[in-house]
Amino acid sequence: MSYKLKDLYSPSFYTNFAEVLKKVLPSFNASAFTEKIFHADWENMELKDRMRHTSLILHDFFPEDFEEATLLIEKSIKELQTNRFTSSSLEFMFFPDYIERFGLDHFEASVQAMELVTQFTSCEFAVRPFILKYGDQMLEQMYQWSLHEDHRVRRLASEGSRPRLPWAVALPQLKTDPTPVLSLLNNLKNDPSEWVRKSVANHLNDISKDNPDIVIKLVKEWSNISKETDALLKHGCRTLLKQGHPEILKYYGLNTGDKLTVDHFCITTPKVAIGEHLAFSFTLRNTTEEELKTRLEYGVYYLRQNGTHSRKVFKISERTLLPGESLSIERKQSFKVITTRKFYPGLQKLSLIINGQEMKQSDFKLIE
């Protein structure tokens, strides 16, 4: 039987969790709790629905006073940590959801609760409605979090304020103008935690989609601080590099695509069945007498339902080619059925992208 992420919320999980709640809330009715959790539509609920459902049921058993409820959450987390209840904290994302849903009118109590809870299970989604409601007041708090001793709190400062955080509530004001968060990102640009630095890189990548000039300016200001910061900046520019943005290509010395030659480009599987792989190969040559930095990518133009094509770019490698050097490349691209993309049979396209420039393009057919 295949495992589904929503099955984290299993009967045994709730039985064990109810025992913890009983310790911190003696009046807690475990049987009534589990009965309410497993209502008639439970099997049809997905992960996020089960998470939200759990926070709603918790509210039925917790005190009406929000500050009292957050004290119970704190006690519950301490009890869970003491007993090493789980090796993962993903299951407990209903704690941040509880704060988001019932604490929005209780700023101070919610801020204190998020600072604690995010050290157990991330509050990156829960914090966003507070940014929308409290604006600069919440962003100032997140600036203070960027100076926190715990790396999980510092990460929340960056991750929670990302303008385009996937699956999260949008922050349109930060899409338009991200300058209010640049100071907290500056605090984190050379953070000792790789997890925090990765969040900053993803944050910069978000910003680049709406305000590329701001990111390019930061790249120039923050470069050469450390190799870790340089890696962060490069990763934060990945969308600009895929788009072939002229200024960022030039900055990274990748504006020499016209000096490289592509030979023997061949799609070896001109007909690809859904579920199989597209295979292709080519040779890249440096025909000059100088070393050339090369960024190799390919673009798949997926056929859409309306008959148009949508390009997605995939990176192959980035390296330096010596004078006269040739590089032979073979690659496969999966057309395995996935939940995040629907494939439509018909004519698709493949392109080779060298230093941001499309050098070659050819068609292939996707069949059922």
Secondary structure, 3 states (H helix, E strand, C coil): CCCCHHHHCCHHHHHHHHHHHHHHCCCCCHHHHHHHHCCCCHHHCCHHHHHHHHHHHHHHHCCCCHHHHHHHHHHHHHHHHHCCCCCCCHHHHHHHHHHHHHCCCCHHHHHHHHHHHCCCCCCCCCCHHHHHHHCHHHHHHHHHHCCCCCHHHHHHHHHCCCCCCCCCCCCHHHHHCCHHHHHHHHHHCCCCCHHHHHHHHHHHHHHHHHCHHHHHHHHHHHCCCCHHHHHHHHHHCHHHHHHCCHHHHHHCCCCCHHHEEEEEEEECCCEEECCCEEEEEEEEEECCCCCEEEEEEEEEEEECCCCCEEEEEEEEEEEEECCCCEEEEEEEEECCCECCECCCCEEEEEEEEECCEEEEEEEEEEEC
